[in-house]
């Protein structure tokens, strides 16, 4: 059963909308250069008002491992989403999602690295603009399909309510992840689109 992750949450109303409509997880972006940035302190306040069943994920880019682990522990986050293999104990990696931005199989990290993490998230390949997410660009679906047969795979990259069904059919991921595809503006969700995205995901499980 494919699940839905709503990423780039910056306010309680959008978080509650995702939770009430059946999202599996929500994501908070702690990368200061992101238009969806939220401070750990603000995220902690939102987390305290959310039901326990929805997973809370923090997105970390260029942060030391000790900062990531400490933020996990003080905010109530369930997982950290990271963009590089961290030199931390395997028990910590089981609280992490490793992002892979691969255009081909040659771009993948070693199997031993991918297996160490709780989930892998396949996003659109890196581009010259340097953005690491929320770009609206599609991931490599055939590559993601191959990986989904061996890993707990979350598919991101350019998803929205109109193409998520096709993505699920093509990739068969554990979960699908959306940020820009359900927004009015960066960090502000269109709650109608959030509901439609989650409903389309759930429909594919019937």
N, C-alpha and C positions, 0 to 999 in steps of 0.2 A: 504493500500500500504506500503510494507516494505521498509525502507530506509537504507542507508549505512553510517556508521561512520568509518572513517579511523583514527586510533589512533597511537600515538608515532611519530608525525610529528616533525622533527628537522630542516627542511630547506624549503625555499620558493618554490623551484621547485616541491617538492613532494606535498606541500599544494596546489599549483596551479593545478597540475595534478589531485588531488582529486576533486577540485572544478569544473574544466572544464569537468570532466567526469561524473558529476551528484551526487557527494557525498552530503549527507544531513548535515553532521557534520565532523569536524576533531578534534583530541585531542592532547593536548600538555602535556607532563609529567613533572611535577615540583618536582618529588620525586628524591632527589639527588643520592640515591643509584641505581636508574634505569639506565640501559644502554641506555635508550632513553631520558635521562634527557635533558631538555632545560631550560634556565633561563627565568623568566618572562619578562626580558628586551628584550631578543632575540625573544621570542614569540610575544611580542608587535609589533616589527618591521615587522614580517611576517603578523600578523593580519592586520596591516595598509595597506597592499598590496592585501588583499583578498576581493572578492566581498561580499557585505553585506548579501546576501541570505544564505550563508553557515554558519552554527552555529559553534562557536569556544568554545571548552571545555577545561578547565584546570583540570588536575588530581592532587589531593592533598592527601598526606598521612602523618599523624602525624603532621599536621599543626594546630595552634590555629585558631578558627573561625574568629577572627578579621583579621588575616593575609589573610585568604581565601577571605573574603569579600573585603578587601582593594585591593587585587590582581585582583579580578574581575573588580573592578571599574577603576583601572588605566591601565589595559592592553587592554580593549575592548573585553574581554571574555563574552560570553553569559551565560555559565553555569560552575559550579564547579562540578567535579566528586569526591565524598567523600566515604570513607570506613567505616564510623561510623556515627551514629546519632548525629548531632550537636545540642547543646543548643543555637539555634538562632531563631529569629522570623519566623513565618510561611512564611512571604513574602520573606525571604531570602531562605528558603527551596525550594520555587518555582523557584529558580535559580540554583538548585542543582540536581544532579543525585546520587542516593544512590546505591552503589555497594553491592550486596549480593553474598556471596560465600558459598552457602548452598549445602550440600550433600543430605539433606532430609528436609522434611517439619518442622521437629523439630528444625532445625537450623535457621529458618526464624525469623526476628524481628516481633514484634506485628503489626497487620494490621494498627493500627493508625499511626505508624511510617512510614510505606511504603506509606500510602496515603498522607502523608504530603509533599512528594517530587514530583518534576515535572515528573521525570522518575525513574524507578528502572532498574539497570543493573545487570543481572544475569551472573556471571562469574564462572569459574571452582572453585571447593572447594579448600580451603587452603590445602597446603601440607607441609611436613616436611622441604622443602627447604625454606619456608618462603616467597616465591615470591608472589606478589599480582596482577600479570597481565603479559601479554606478554609471558606466559609459553608454549602456544600451547596445554594445556590440555583442554578437553571438559567440558562444564558445564553439569548439570543434565537437559537434554532436557525435559523429562516428567514433572518435577517440573516446569520448565520454561513455558511449555505449559499451565499448570494450572494457573499460575500467569498472563500470557499474556491475559487471559480472563477478568481480573479485573484491570490491571494496564497498563500504557504506558511502555512497557517492551523492553529493549534493550538486545539482546542476544550476549554475548561474550564468549571467551574460545575456542581456537583451530580451529577457522573458517578460511577457505581459499577458493580460487575460485572453488575447486573441491567438497567441501561439503556444501557450503552455500545454494545451492538450497534445499538439503535434510533438512538442518536445518530450513529453512523457512517453508517448508511443515510440518515439525514435530512440530514446536513451534508456528508458526504464530505470530512472534514478531512485535512490532512497528518498530524496527530497528535492524540491525545486526552490530556488532563492530569487527574490525580486526586490529591487530598490527603485530605480528610476521608472520602471514600467507601471508603477501604481502611484505616481506622484502628480500633484498640482505644480509643485516647484521643489527644488532639492531640499529634502528633509521634511516636507509637508505632504502627507499622503492624501490622495483622493480616495475617500473611504468607500465610495461605490466601486472603484476599481479594485481596492483591497478585497472587498467581498466577492467580486466577480472572479478574481484570481484564485482565491481559496476555494470557491465553489467549483470552478473548472478543474482544479486539482482533485478535489474530493470526488467529483463526478467520474473521473477516470478510474477510480477504485471500485466503482459499482459493478 
